[in-house]
């Protein structure tokens, strides 16, 4: 298994342990390592803020959300397809 690194732009909390995440729509679960879980929570938090109208158009959060999704696709495509697609 390759050593996954979080990108330099990432400013979310970095967990020391991973955990199991459940897709709220399909019920499917996936076990994420600590870095994947850190990025997953960042993505979900940014999505929630945007859905509540908290990120103005052109805000860096939108760009970071896109970069986070791309990071997930590149580093664990199977988890991305299970949890975020």
Gaussian input, Z-matrix of N, CA and C with variables (Angstrom, degrees):
# hf/3-21g

backbone

0 1
 N
 C     1     B1
 C     2     B2     1     A1
 N     3     B3     2     A2     1     D1
 C     4     B4     3     A3     2     D2
 C     5     B5     4     A4     3     D3
 N     6     B6     5     A5     4     D4
 C     7     B7     6     A6     5     D5
 C     8     B8     7     A7     6     D6
 N     9     B9     8     A8     7     D7
 C    10    B10     9     A9     8     D8
 C    11    B11    10    A10     9     D9
 N    12    B12    11    A11    10    D10
 C    13    B13    12    A12    11    D11
 C    14    B14    13    A13    12    D12
 N    15    B15    14    A14    13    D13
 C    16    B16    15    A15    14    D14
 C    17    B17    16    A16    15    D15
 N    18    B18    17    A17    16    D16
 C    19    B19    18    A18    17    D17
 C    20    B20    19    A19    18    D18
 N    21    B21    20    A20    19    D19
 C    22    B22    21    A21    20    D20
 C    23    B23    22    A22    21    D21
 N    24    B24    23    A23    22    D22
 C    25    B25    24    A24    23    D23
 C    26    B26    25    A25    24    D24
 N    27    B27    26    A26    25    D25
 C    28    B28    27    A27    26    D26
 C    29    B29    28    A28    27    D27
 N    30    B30    29    A29    28    D28
 C    31    B31    30    A30    29    D29
 C    32    B32    31    A31    30    D30
 N    33    B33    32    A32    31    D31
 C    34    B34    33    A33    32    D32
 C    35    B35    34    A34    33    D33
 N    36    B36    35    A35    34    D34
 C    37    B37    36    A36    35    D35
 C    38    B38    37    A37    36    D36
 N    39    B39    38    A38    37    D37
 C    40    B40    39    A39    38    D38
 C    41    B41    40    A40    39    D39
 N    42    B42    41    A41    40    D40
 C    43    B43    42    A42    41    D41
 C    44    B44    43    A43    42    D42
 N    45    B45    44    A44    43    D43
 C    46    B46    45    A45    44    D44
 C    47    B47    46    A46    45    D45
 N    48    B48    47    A47    46    D46
 C    49    B49    48    A48    47    D47
 C    50    B50    49    A49    48    D48
 N    51    B51    50    A50    49    D49
 C    52    B52    51    A51    50    D50
 C    53    B53    52    A52    51    D51
 N    54    B54    53    A53    52    D52
 C    55    B55    54    A54    53    D53
 C    56    B56    55    A55    54    D54
 N    57    B57    56    A56    55    D55
 C    58    B58    57    A57    56    D56
 C    59    B59    58    A58    57    D57
 N    60    B60    59    A59    58    D58
 C    61    B61    60    A60    59    D59
 C    62    B62    61    A61    60    D60
 N    63    B63    62    A62    61    D61
 C    64    B64    63    A63    62    D62
 C    65    B65    64    A64    63    D63
 N    66    B66    65    A65    64    D64
 C    67    B67    66    A66    65    D65
 C    68    B68    67    A67    66    D66
 N    69    B69    68    A68    67    D67
 C    70    B70    69    A69    68    D68
 C    71    B71    70    A70    69    D69
 N    72    B72    71    A71    70    D70
 C    73    B73    72    A72    71    D71
 C    74    B74    73    A73    72    D72
 N    75    B75    74    A74    73    D73
 C    76    B76    75    A75    74    D74
 C    77    B77    76    A76    75    D75
 N    78    B78    77    A77    76    D76
 C    79    B79    78    A78    77    D77
 C    80    B80    79    A79    78    D78
 N    81    B81    80    A80    79    D79
 C    82    B82    81    A81    80    D80
 C    83    B83    82    A82    81    D81
 N    84    B84    83    A83    82    D82
 C    85    B85    84    A84    83    D83
 C    86    B86    85    A85    84    D84
 N    87    B87    86    A86    85    D85
 C    88    B88    87    A87    86    D86
 C    89    B89    88    A88    87    D87
 N    90    B90    89    A89    88    D88
 C    91    B91    90    A90    89    D89
 C    92    B92    91    A91    90    D90
 N    93    B93    92    A92    91    D91
 C    94    B94    93    A93    92    D92
 C    95    B95    94    A94    93    D93
 N    96    B96    95    A95    94    D94
 C    97    B97    96    A96    95    D95
 C    98    B98    97    A97    96    D96
 N    99    B99    98    A98    97    D97
 C   100   B100    99    A99    98    D98
 C   101   B101   100   A100    99    D99
 N   102   B102   101   A101   100   D100
 C   103   B103   102   A102   101   D101
 C   104   B104   103   A103   102   D102
 N   105   B105   104   A104   103   D103
 C   106   B106   105   A105   104   D104
 C   107   B107   106   A106   105   D105
 N   108   B108   107   A107   106   D106
 C   109   B109   108   A108   107   D107
 C   110   B110   109   A109   108   D108
 N   111   B111   110   A110   109   D109
 C   112   B112   111   A111   110   D110
 C   113   B113   112   A112   111   D111
 N   114   B114   113   A113   112   D112
 C   115   B115   114   A114   113   D113
 C   116   B116   115   A115   114   D114
 N   117   B117   116   A116   115   D115
 C   118   B118   117   A117   116   D116
 C   119   B119   118   A118   117   D117
 N   120   B120   119   A119   118   D118
 C   121   B121   120   A120   119   D119
 C   122   B122   121   A121   120   D120
 N   123   B123   122   A122   121   D121
 C   124   B124   123   A123   122   D122
 C   125   B125   124   A124   123   D123
 N   126   B126   125   A125   124   D124
 C   127   B127   126   A126   125   D125
 C   128   B128   127   A127   126   D126
 N   129   B129   128   A128   127   D127
 C   130   B130   129   A129   128   D128
 C   131   B131   130   A130   129   D129
 N   132   B132   131   A131   130   D130
 C   133   B133   132   A132   131   D131
 C   134   B134   133   A133   132   D132
 N   135   B135   134   A134   133   D133
 C   136   B136   135   A135   134   D134
 C   137   B137   136   A136   135   D135
 N   138   B138   137   A137   136   D136
 C   139   B139   138   A138   137   D137
 C   140   B140   139   A139   138   D138
 N   141   B141   140   A140   139   D139
 C   142   B142   141   A141   140   D140
 C   143   B143   142   A142   141   D141
 N   144   B144   143   A143   142   D142
 C   145   B145   144   A144   143   D143
 C   146   B146   145   A145   144   D144
 N   147   B147   146   A146   145   D145
 C   148   B148   147   A147   146   D146
 C   149   B149   148   A148   147   D147
 N   150   B150   149   A149   148   D148
 C   151   B151   150   A150   149   D149
 C   152   B152   151   A151   150   D150
 N   153   B153   152   A152   151   D151
 C   154   B154   153   A153   152   D152
 C   155   B155   154   A154   153   D153
 N   156   B156   155   A155   154   D154
 C   157   B157   156   A156   155   D155
 C   158   B158   157   A157   156   D156
 N   159   B159   158   A158   157   D157
 C   160   B160   159   A159   158   D158
 C   161   B161   160   A160   159   D159
 N   162   B162   161   A161   160   D160
 C   163   B163   162   A162   161   D161
 C   164   B164   163   A163   162   D162
 N   165   B165   164   A164   163   D163
 C   166   B166   165   A165   164   D164
 C   167   B167   166   A166   165   D165
 N   168   B168   167   A167   166   D166
 C   169   B169   168   A168   167   D167
 C   170   B170   169   A169   168   D168
 N   171   B171   170   A170   169   D169
 C   172   B172   171   A171   170   D170
 C   173   B173   172   A172   171   D171
 N   174   B174   173   A173   172   D172
 C   175   B175   174   A174   173   D173
 C   176   B176   175   A175   174   D174
 N   177   B177   176   A176   175   D175
 C   178   B178   177   A177   176   D176
 C   179   B179   178   A178   177   D177
 N   180   B180   179   A179   178   D178
 C   181   B181   180   A180   179   D179
 C   182   B182   181   A181   180   D180
 N   183   B183   182   A182   181   D181
 C   184   B184   183   A183   182   D182
 C   185   B185   184   A184   183   D183
 N   186   B186   185   A185   184   D184
 C   187   B187   186   A186   185   D185
 C   188   B188   187   A187   186   D186
 N   189   B189   188   A188   187   D187
 C   190   B190   189   A189   188   D188
 C   191   B191   190   A190   189   D189
 N   192   B192   191   A191   190   D190
 C   193   B193   192   A192   191   D191
 C   194   B194   193   A193   192   D192
 N   195   B195   194   A194   193   D193
 C   196   B196   195   A195   194   D194
 C   197   B197   196   A196   195   D195
 N   198   B198   197   A197   196   D196
 C   199   B199   198   A198   197   D197
 C   200   B200   199   A199   198   D198
 N   201   B201   200   A200   199   D199
 C   202   B202   201   A201   200   D200
 C   203   B203   202   A202   201   D201
 N   204   B204   203   A203   202   D202
 C   205   B205   204   A204   203   D203
 C   206   B206   205   A205   204   D204
 N   207   B207   206   A206   205   D205
 C   208   B208   207   A207   206   D206
 C   209   B209   208   A208   207   D207
 N   210   B210   209   A209   208   D208
 C   211   B211   210   A210   209   D209
 C   212   B212   211   A211   210   D210
 N   213   B213   212   A212   211   D211
 C   214   B214   213   A213   212   D212
 C   215   B215   214   A214   213   D213
 N   216   B216   215   A215   214   D214
 C   217   B217   216   A216   215   D215
 C   218   B218   217   A217   216   D216
 N   219   B219   218   A218   217   D217
 C   220   B220   219   A219   218   D218
 C   221   B221   220   A220   219   D219
 N   222   B222   221   A221   220   D220
 C   223   B223   222   A222   221   D221
 C   224   B224   223   A223   222   D222
 N   225   B225   224   A224   223   D223
 C   226   B226   225   A225   224   D224
 C   227   B227   226   A226   225   D225
 N   228   B228   227   A227   226   D226
 C   229   B229   228   A228   227   D227
 C   230   B230   229   A229   228   D228
 N   231   B231   230   A230   229   D229
 C   232   B232   231   A231   230   D230
 C   233   B233   232   A232   231   D231
 N   234   B234   233   A233   232   D232
 C   235   B235   234   A234   233   D233
 C   236   B236   235   A235   234   D234
 N   237   B237   236   A236   235   D235
 C   238   B238   237   A237   236   D236
 C   239   B239   238   A238   237   D237
 N   240   B240   239   A239   238   D238
 C   241   B241   240   A240   239   D239
 C   242   B242   241   A241   240   D240
 N   243   B243   242   A242   241   D241
 C   244   B244   243   A243   242   D242
 C   245   B245   244   A244   243   D243
 N   246   B246   245   A245   244   D244
 C   247   B247   246   A246   245   D245
 C   248   B248   247   A247   246   D246
 N   249   B249   248   A248   247   D247
 C   250   B250   249   A249   248   D248
 C   251   B251   250   A250   249   D249
 N   252   B252   251   A251   250   D250
 C   253   B253   252   A252   251   D251
 C   254   B254   253   A253   252   D252

   B1=1.4562
   B2=1.5334
   B3=1.3341
   B4=1.4594
   B5=1.5244
   B6=1.3261
   B7=1.4619
   B8=1.5256
   B9=1.3029
   B10=1.4570
   B11=1.5241
   B12=1.3251
   B13=1.4638
   B14=1.5253
   B15=1.3075
   B16=1.4584
   B17=1.5234
   B18=1.3310
   B19=1.4690
   B20=1.5285
   B21=1.3173
   B22=1.4636
   B23=1.5161
   B24=1.3344
   B25=1.4649
   B26=1.5351
   B27=1.3264
   B28=1.4636
   B29=1.5277
   B30=1.3466
   B31=1.4648
   B32=1.5246
   B33=1.3315
   B34=1.4602
   B35=1.5164
   B36=1.3219
   B37=1.4606
   B38=1.5277
   B39=1.3250
   B40=1.4571
   B41=1.5224
   B42=1.3182
   B43=1.4622
   B44=1.5248
   B45=1.3112
   B46=1.4633
   B47=1.5214
   B48=1.3299
   B49=1.4652
   B50=1.5179
   B51=1.3202
   B52=1.4525
   B53=1.5157
   B54=1.3118
   B55=1.4534
   B56=1.5200
   B57=1.3096
   B58=1.4526
   B59=1.5282
   B60=1.3307
   B61=1.4583
   B62=1.5194
   B63=1.3274
   B64=1.4679
   B65=1.5261
   B66=1.3225
   B67=1.4507
   B68=1.5303
   B69=1.3460
   B70=1.4652
   B71=1.5211
   B72=1.3190
   B73=1.4596
   B74=1.5189
   B75=1.3346
   B76=1.4704
   B77=1.5226
   B78=1.3463
   B79=1.4562
   B80=1.5186
   B81=1.3445
   B82=1.4611
   B83=1.5286
   B84=1.3232
   B85=1.4602
   B86=1.5244
   B87=1.3255
   B88=1.4554
   B89=1.5180
   B90=1.3285
   B91=1.4642
   B92=1.5303
   B93=1.3294
   B94=1.4566
   B95=1.5261
   B96=1.3367
   B97=1.4559
   B98=1.5299
   B99=1.3221
   B100=1.4645
   B101=1.5304
   B102=1.3164
   B103=1.4688
   B104=1.5207
   B105=1.3354
   B106=1.4649
   B107=1.5210
   B108=1.3167
   B109=1.4623
   B110=1.5279
   B111=1.3101
   B112=1.4626
   B113=1.5267
   B114=1.3265
   B115=1.4644
   B116=1.5297
   B117=1.3142
   B118=1.4627
   B119=1.5309
   B120=1.3142
   B121=1.4622
   B122=1.5254
   B123=1.3309
   B124=1.4622
   B125=1.5319
   B126=1.3288
   B127=1.4693
   B128=1.5221
   B129=1.3236
   B130=1.4643
   B131=1.5327
   B132=1.3247
   B133=1.4609
   B134=1.5178
   B135=1.3239
   B136=1.4669
   B137=1.5264
   B138=1.3219
   B139=1.4676
   B140=1.5198
   B141=1.3218
   B142=1.4640
   B143=1.5307
   B144=1.3152
   B145=1.4720
   B146=1.5238
   B147=1.3230
   B148=1.4625
   B149=1.5195
   B150=1.3390
   B151=1.4621
   B152=1.5172
   B153=1.3198
   B154=1.4674
   B155=1.5271
   B156=1.3347
   B157=1.4573
   B158=1.5017
   B159=1.3195
   B160=1.4619
   B161=1.5065
   B162=1.3293
   B163=1.4607
   B164=1.5238
   B165=1.3247
   B166=1.4654
   B167=1.5237
   B168=1.3276
   B169=1.4559
   B170=1.5315
   B171=1.3239
   B172=1.4571
   B173=1.5158
   B174=1.3324
   B175=1.4562
   B176=1.5279
   B177=1.3181
   B178=1.4671
   B179=1.5201
   B180=1.3474
   B181=1.4624
   B182=1.5379
   B183=1.3169
   B184=1.4637
   B185=1.5228
   B186=1.3079
   B187=1.4571
   B188=1.5282
   B189=1.3300
   B190=1.4692
   B191=1.5249
   B192=1.3200
   B193=1.4650
   B194=1.5263
   B195=1.3105
   B196=1.4760
   B197=1.5247
   B198=1.3315
   B199=1.4647
   B200=1.5250
   B201=1.3357
   B202=1.4562
   B203=1.5177
   B204=1.3217
   B205=1.4647
   B206=1.5266
   B207=1.3241
   B208=1.4630
   B209=1.5354
   B210=1.3339
   B211=1.4672
   B212=1.5258
   B213=1.3323
   B214=1.4629
   B215=1.5214
   B216=1.3342
   B217=1.4748
   B218=1.5151
   B219=1.3237
   B220=1.4602
   B221=1.5278
   B222=1.3255
   B223=1.4632
   B224=1.5219
   B225=1.3235
   B226=1.4649
   B227=1.5245
   B228=1.3160
   B229=1.4622
   B230=1.5321
   B231=1.3142
   B232=1.4663
   B233=1.5403
   B234=1.3321
   B235=1.4595
   B236=1.5221
   B237=1.3378
   B238=1.4671
   B239=1.5273
   B240=1.3281
   B241=1.4729
   B242=1.5276
   B243=1.3231
   B244=1.4561
   B245=1.5230
   B246=1.3249
   B247=1.4582
   B248=1.5277
   B249=1.3113
   B250=1.4617
   B251=1.5214
   B252=1.3006
   B253=1.4611
   B254=1.5027
   A1=109.50
   A2=115.14
   A3=118.96
   A4=110.96
   A5=114.27
   A6=120.28
   A7=108.26
   A8=116.87
   A9=122.34
   A10=108.87
   A11=115.24
   A12=120.81
   A13=108.85
   A14=115.18
   A15=119.35
   A16=108.51
   A17=117.65
   A18=120.12
   A19=112.22
   A20=116.30
   A21=121.42
   A22=112.91
   A23=117.94
   A24=121.21
   A25=112.48
   A26=117.44
   A27=121.14
   A28=110.08
   A29=116.18
   A30=119.71
   A31=112.34
   A32=115.50
   A33=120.00
   A34=111.20
   A35=114.72
   A36=120.01
   A37=109.39
   A38=116.25
   A39=121.28
   A40=107.95
   A41=115.24
   A42=121.23
   A43=111.25
   A44=114.74
   A45=120.34
   A46=111.54
   A47=116.90
   A48=121.26
   A49=109.38
   A50=114.77
   A51=120.98
   A52=110.32
   A53=115.98
   A54=119.95
   A55=111.02
   A56=115.06
   A57=122.38
   A58=109.19
   A59=116.08
   A60=122.23
   A61=108.44
   A62=115.49
   A63=120.95
   A64=109.52
   A65=115.66
   A66=120.68
   A67=107.18
   A68=118.01
   A69=120.00
   A70=113.61
   A71=117.84
   A72=120.86
   A73=112.46
   A74=116.90
   A75=120.27
   A76=113.07
   A77=117.11
   A78=120.63
   A79=113.33
   A80=117.54
   A81=120.51
   A82=109.78
   A83=115.58
   A84=121.35
   A85=110.20
   A86=114.76
   A87=120.57
   A88=108.01
   A89=116.22
   A90=121.59
   A91=108.19
   A92=116.18
   A93=122.24
   A94=110.10
   A95=115.68
   A96=118.37
   A97=108.04
   A98=117.25
   A99=121.29
   A100=112.67
   A101=117.56
   A102=120.11
   A103=111.26
   A104=116.47
   A105=119.77
   A106=111.25
   A107=116.88
   A108=120.60
   A109=110.74
   A110=117.31
   A111=120.93
   A112=110.26
   A113=117.00
   A114=120.91
   A115=110.48
   A116=117.77
   A117=120.74
   A118=110.30
   A119=117.20
   A120=120.43
   A121=111.54
   A122=117.19
   A123=121.16
   A124=109.97
   A125=116.44
   A126=121.69
   A127=110.59
   A128=116.86
   A129=120.24
   A130=111.18
   A131=117.12
   A132=120.75
   A133=111.68
   A134=117.03
   A135=121.13
   A136=110.38
   A137=116.73
   A138=120.68
   A139=110.81
   A140=116.86
   A141=120.85
   A142=110.74
   A143=117.19
   A144=120.54
   A145=110.00
   A146=117.08
   A147=120.51
   A148=111.65
   A149=116.79
   A150=119.97
   A151=112.10
   A152=117.12
   A153=121.19
   A154=110.84
   A155=117.24
   A156=121.00
   A157=114.04
   A158=117.15
   A159=120.88
   A160=115.66
   A161=117.98
   A162=120.59
   A163=108.55
   A164=117.56
   A165=119.82
   A166=111.89
   A167=116.42
   A168=121.26
   A169=109.32
   A170=115.87
   A171=120.83
   A172=113.34
   A173=117.56
   A174=121.54
   A175=110.36
   A176=116.78
   A177=120.39
   A178=111.92
   A179=117.75
   A180=119.94
   A181=110.80
   A182=116.45
   A183=120.34
   A184=109.26
   A185=117.00
   A186=121.71
   A187=110.83
   A188=116.57
   A189=120.05
   A190=111.05
   A191=117.61
   A192=120.68
   A193=109.79
   A194=116.69
   A195=120.03
   A196=111.40
   A197=116.25
   A198=119.73
   A199=110.95
   A200=116.83
   A201=120.46
   A202=112.02
   A203=116.88
   A204=120.65
   A205=110.59
   A206=116.64
   A207=120.65
   A208=110.55
   A209=117.11
   A210=120.87
   A211=109.65
   A212=116.28
   A213=119.97
   A214=111.13
   A215=116.89
   A216=120.35
   A217=111.04
   A218=116.19
   A219=120.32
   A220=112.98
   A221=117.98
   A222=121.05
   A223=114.53
   A224=118.06
   A225=120.40
   A226=108.15
   A227=114.78
   A228=121.13
   A229=111.74
   A230=117.30
   A231=120.59
   A232=110.40
   A233=116.87
   A234=120.15
   A235=110.53
   A236=116.37
   A237=120.35
   A238=109.92
   A239=116.15
   A240=120.45
   A241=111.08
   A242=117.74
   A243=122.07
   A244=112.12
   A245=117.35
   A246=120.67
   A247=115.60
   A248=118.22
   A249=119.80
   A250=115.24
   A251=118.49
   A252=120.48
   A253=111.27
   D1=132.08
   D2=-177.90
   D3=-75.08
   D4=154.02
   D5=177.45
   D6=-79.89
   D7=115.07
   D8=-178.70
   D9=-87.35
   D10=133.89
   D11=177.66
   D12=-116.86
   D13=140.55
   D14=173.45
   D15=-77.91
   D16=146.54
   D17=-178.97
   D18=-68.24
   D19=158.10
   D20=-178.89
   D21=-61.30
   D22=-32.62
   D23=-177.98
   D24=-72.24
   D25=-16.83
   D26=-175.97
   D27=-64.63
   D28=123.75
   D29=179.79
   D30=-123.99
   D31=20.72
   D32=177.05
   D33=-84.12
   D34=178.75
   D35=178.06
   D36=-71.18
   D37=137.20
   D38=178.54
   D39=-105.58
   D40=114.68
   D41=-176.89
   D42=-79.86
   D43=155.23
   D44=176.44
   D45=-92.14
   D46=-19.26
   D47=-179.85
   D48=-131.05
   D49=149.86
   D50=175.46
   D51=-86.26
   D52=-167.93
   D53=179.27
   D54=-175.70
   D55=171.15
   D56=-179.94
   D57=-87.98
   D58=134.59
   D59=-179.99
   D60=-122.01
   D61=139.75
   D62=-179.91
   D63=-111.85
   D64=131.39
   D65=173.14
   D66=-70.28
   D67=120.27
   D68=-174.97
   D69=-67.80
   D70=-18.07
   D71=-178.21
   D72=-92.59
   D73=-43.48
   D74=-177.05
   D75=-96.31
   D76=-21.32
   D77=-175.72
   D78=82.70
   D79=-5.39
   D80=179.42
   D81=-67.36
   D82=146.11
   D83=-179.88
   D84=-117.08
   D85=153.47
   D86=177.34
   D87=-146.43
   D88=136.60
   D89=178.43
   D90=-89.47
   D91=120.16
   D92=-179.02
   D93=-106.65
   D94=146.70
   D95=173.55
   D96=-78.03
   D97=177.64
   D98=-173.63
   D99=-60.42
   D100=-42.98
   D101=-178.46
   D102=-70.18
   D103=-40.07
   D104=177.11
   D105=-63.51
   D106=-41.44
   D107=178.79
   D108=-66.13
   D109=-37.69
   D110=176.35
   D111=-59.60
   D112=-46.86
   D113=-179.78
   D114=-69.37
   D115=-39.58
   D116=179.04
   D117=-58.74
   D118=-47.49
   D119=179.76
   D120=-64.50
   D121=-36.85
   D122=175.87
   D123=-61.08
   D124=-46.81
   D125=179.98
   D126=-61.64
   D127=-46.21
   D128=-178.28
   D129=-66.45
   D130=-38.50
   D131=177.94
   D132=-65.39
   D133=-44.64
   D134=178.75
   D135=-63.93
   D136=-39.55
   D137=178.13
   D138=-62.21
   D139=-43.58
   D140=-179.61
   D141=-63.49
   D142=-43.76
   D143=179.05
   D144=-61.50
   D145=-43.27
   D146=-179.62
   D147=-65.63
   D148=-40.80
   D149=179.56
   D150=-64.89
   D151=-27.66
   D152=178.50
   D153=-86.81
   D154=2.07
   D155=178.77
   D156=80.49
   D157=22.03
   D158=-176.19
   D159=-89.10
   D160=-1.89
   D161=-179.53
   D162=-121.71
   D163=110.31
   D164=179.61
   D165=-64.39
   D166=154.79
   D167=179.36
   D168=-55.88
   D169=135.34
   D170=-178.98
   D171=83.72
   D172=0.91
   D173=-179.62
   D174=-65.53
   D175=148.92
   D176=-179.85
   D177=-64.44
   D178=-22.83
   D179=178.85
   D180=-61.74
   D181=-37.87
   D182=178.96
   D183=-63.60
   D184=-45.35
   D185=178.45
   D186=-62.76
   D187=-43.86
   D188=179.41
   D189=-65.26
   D190=-36.21
   D191=177.40
   D192=-62.39
   D193=-46.24
   D194=177.88
   D195=-60.56
   D196=-43.05
   D197=179.16
   D198=-65.44
   D199=-36.75
   D200=178.32
   D201=-65.06
   D202=-41.75
   D203=177.59
   D204=-64.25
   D205=-41.30
   D206=177.82
   D207=-64.40
   D208=-41.34
   D209=177.61
   D210=-58.52
   D211=-43.08
   D212=-179.00
   D213=-65.83
   D214=-42.83
   D215=178.42
   D216=-58.86
   D217=-41.10
   D218=-177.33
   D219=-74.70
   D220=-34.49
   D221=-172.97
   D222=-94.80
   D223=-26.88
   D224=177.39
   D225=-156.44
   D226=77.40
   D227=-175.58
   D228=-60.73
   D229=-36.92
   D230=-179.33
   D231=-63.37
   D232=-44.84
   D233=177.33
   D234=-65.31
   D235=-39.46
   D236=178.07
   D237=-58.41
   D238=-47.54
   D239=-178.28
   D240=-65.33
   D241=-33.24
   D242=-179.30
   D243=-76.93
   D244=-40.79
   D245=-169.84
   D246=-105.91
   D247=-29.44
   D248=-168.82
   D249=-120.92
   D250=-8.19
   D251=-176.51
   D252=-92.04

